[in-house]
Amino acid sequence: MGDSVSAMFAVAAFGMLCFLWSHITTLRKRLARVEGKLDVLLKNADLQYDPFSDIPNDVADAIRSGNKMLAIKLYREATGINLADAKEFVEDLQCQSGVGDAASANLVALTFMLMLTMGVCSAVCTLATLLILRPNPGSFLGFIPAVIAGMVGAFAGMGIFFAIYKSRQKRKSNAANK
């Protein structure tokens, strides 16, 4: 009874992860379309988007140079707002302009996705092995195939992640060359 409940929970968790991944992918595609349409509108209206147009030059220079702390300090001095609001403003501006912590945030997201992919594949392989072999709970040796299957699943997850990442990088490179 406990094995079937665990298996159902694992399948439900995996299904939820797949649903969330699909939803995030859909939202990213929609966002890319909206950004593309906005770029066309700006180009046709002969407008240039400058996220730094409404802030003091010294704050913009600090953000462009990646000096987040100085940018926050200068923005607080210029506007008189509190630290939390100034920090949020500068971080939003960094994201809008594509400078500063955007690259490190991307690295964190990629690392998270790698770990998630490896974990899910490992868990699926381990659970499948345990459900198929049904080892004796008192025997340690009975669990060795499940541990091995989990490690194989983790490596398979890593392979899947890097294949997806490589194809995304290739698509970005092809789009940039057009």
C-alpha positions as CSV (number, residue, x, y, z in Angstrom):
1,M,0.0,0.0,0.0
2,G,2.8,2.4,0.9
3,D,4.7,1.7,-2.3
4,S,1.6,2.6,-4.4
5,V,1.0,5.8,-2.5
6,S,4.7,6.8,-3.0
7,A,4.5,6.0,-6.7
8,M,1.3,8.0,-7.1
9,F,2.9,10.9,-5.3
10,A,6.0,10.7,-7.5
11,V,3.9,10.6,-10.6
12,A,1.8,13.5,-9.4
13,A,4.9,15.6,-8.6
14,F,6.4,14.8,-11.9
15,G,3.2,15.8,-13.7
16,M,3.1,19.0,-11.8
17,L,6.7,19.8,-12.7
18,C,5.9,19.1,-16.4
19,F,2.8,21.3,-16.2
20,L,4.8,24.2,-14.6
21,W,7.6,23.8,-17.2
22,S,5.1,23.9,-20.0
23,H,3.4,27.0,-18.5
24,I,6.8,28.8,-18.1
25,T,7.8,28.0,-21.6
26,T,4.5,29.3,-23.0
27,L,4.8,32.5,-21.0
28,R,8.4,33.0,-22.3
29,K,7.2,32.6,-25.9
30,R,4.4,35.1,-25.3
31,L,6.8,37.5,-23.7
32,A,9.2,37.2,-26.7
33,R,6.3,37.9,-29.1
34,V,5.3,41.0,-27.1
35,E,8.8,42.2,-27.1
36,G,9.1,41.7,-30.8
37,K,5.9,43.6,-31.4
38,L,7.1,46.4,-29.2
39,D,10.4,46.6,-31.1
40,V,8.5,46.9,-34.4
41,L,6.2,49.6,-32.9
42,L,9.2,51.6,-31.6
43,K,11.0,51.3,-34.9
44,N,8.0,52.3,-37.0
45,A,7.3,55.3,-34.7
46,D,11.0,56.2,-35.0
47,L,11.4,56.0,-31.2
48,Q,14.4,54.9,-29.2
49,Y,14.0,53.1,-25.9
50,D,16.4,54.4,-23.3
51,P,15.9,53.1,-19.8
52,F,18.3,55.7,-18.5
53,S,16.5,58.7,-20.0
54,D,14.7,59.8,-16.8
55,I,17.5,59.3,-14.2
56,P,20.6,61.4,-13.4
57,N,23.7,60.7,-15.5
58,D,25.9,59.6,-12.6
59,V,23.3,57.0,-11.6
60,A,23.1,55.7,-15.2
61,D,26.9,55.6,-15.5
62,A,27.2,53.6,-12.2
63,I,24.6,51.1,-13.5
64,R,26.3,50.8,-16.9
65,S,29.6,50.1,-15.2
66,G,28.0,47.5,-13.0
67,N,28.5,49.4,-9.7
68,K,25.2,48.6,-8.2
69,M,26.0,49.9,-4.7
70,L,27.1,53.2,-6.0
71,A,24.0,53.5,-8.2
72,I,21.8,52.8,-5.2
73,K,23.6,55.4,-3.1
74,L,23.5,58.1,-5.9
75,Y,19.8,57.4,-6.6
76,R,18.9,57.7,-3.0
77,E,20.8,61.0,-2.8
78,A,19.1,62.3,-5.9
79,T,15.6,61.3,-5.0
80,G,15.5,60.9,-1.2
81,I,13.8,57.5,-1.3
82,N,14.5,54.7,1.2
83,L,17.1,52.0,0.7
84,A,14.7,49.2,-0.3
85,D,13.0,51.3,-2.9
86,A,16.2,52.5,-4.4
87,K,17.6,49.0,-4.5
88,E,14.5,47.7,-6.2
89,F,14.6,50.6,-8.7
90,V,18.3,50.0,-9.6
91,E,17.8,46.2,-10.0
92,D,14.7,46.8,-12.2
93,L,16.8,49.2,-14.3
94,Q,19.6,46.6,-14.6
95,C,17.2,44.0,-15.9
96,Q,15.6,46.5,-18.3
97,S,18.9,47.5,-19.7
98,G,20.6,44.1,-19.6
99,V,23.5,45.1,-17.5
100,G,24.7,44.2,-14.0
101,D,23.3,41.1,-12.3
102,A,21.3,39.9,-15.2
103,A,24.0,37.4,-16.2
104,S,24.4,36.1,-12.7
105,A,20.6,35.7,-12.4
106,N,20.7,33.7,-15.6
107,L,23.4,31.5,-14.3
108,V,21.4,30.8,-11.1
109,A,18.3,30.0,-13.2
110,L,20.4,27.6,-15.4
111,T,21.9,25.9,-12.3
112,F,18.5,25.5,-10.8
113,M,17.1,24.0,-14.0
114,L,20.1,21.6,-14.2
115,M,19.6,20.4,-10.7
116,L,15.9,20.1,-11.1
117,T,16.3,18.0,-14.3
118,M,18.9,15.8,-12.7
119,G,16.8,15.4,-9.6
120,V,13.6,14.5,-11.4
121,C,15.3,12.0,-13.7
122,S,17.1,10.4,-10.8
123,A,13.9,10.2,-8.7
124,V,12.0,8.6,-11.6
125,C,14.6,6.0,-12.3
126,T,15.0,5.2,-8.6
127,L,11.3,4.9,-8.0
128,A,10.8,2.8,-11.2
129,T,13.5,0.4,-10.1
130,L,12.1,0.1,-6.6
131,L,8.6,-0.5,-7.9
132,I,9.8,-3.1,-10.4
133,L,12.3,-5.0,-8.1
134,R,10.4,-4.5,-4.8
135,P,13.5,-5.2,-2.7
136,N,13.2,-6.7,0.8
137,P,13.3,-3.7,3.3
138,G,15.7,-5.6,5.6
139,S,18.2,-6.2,2.8
140,F,20.7,-3.4,2.0
141,L,21.9,-5.2,-1.1
142,G,18.4,-5.1,-2.6
143,F,18.6,-1.3,-2.8
144,I,21.8,-1.2,-4.8
145,P,20.1,-1.4,-8.2
146,A,17.9,1.5,-7.2
147,V,20.9,3.6,-6.2
148,I,22.6,2.8,-9.5
149,A,19.4,3.6,-11.4
150,G,19.2,6.9,-9.6
151,M,22.8,7.8,-10.5
152,V,22.2,6.8,-14.1
153,G,19.0,8.9,-14.1
154,A,21.0,11.9,-12.8
155,F,23.5,11.6,-15.6
156,A,20.7,11.2,-18.1
157,G,19.0,14.4,-16.7
158,M,22.3,16.2,-17.1
159,G,22.6,15.0,-20.7
160,I,19.0,16.1,-21.4
161,F,19.6,19.5,-19.8
162,F,22.8,20.2,-21.8
163,A,21.2,19.0,-25.1
164,I,18.3,21.5,-24.5
165,Y,20.7,24.2,-23.5
166,K,22.9,23.7,-26.5
167,S,20.0,23.8,-28.9
168,R,18.7,27.0,-27.3
169,Q,22.2,28.6,-27.6
170,K,22.3,27.5,-31.3
171,R,18.9,29.1,-31.9
172,K,20.0,32.3,-30.3
173,S,23.2,32.4,-32.3
174,N,21.3,31.7,-35.5
175,A,18.8,34.5,-34.7
176,A,21.6,36.9,-33.9
177,N,23.3,36.2,-37.3
178,K,20.1,37.0,-39.2
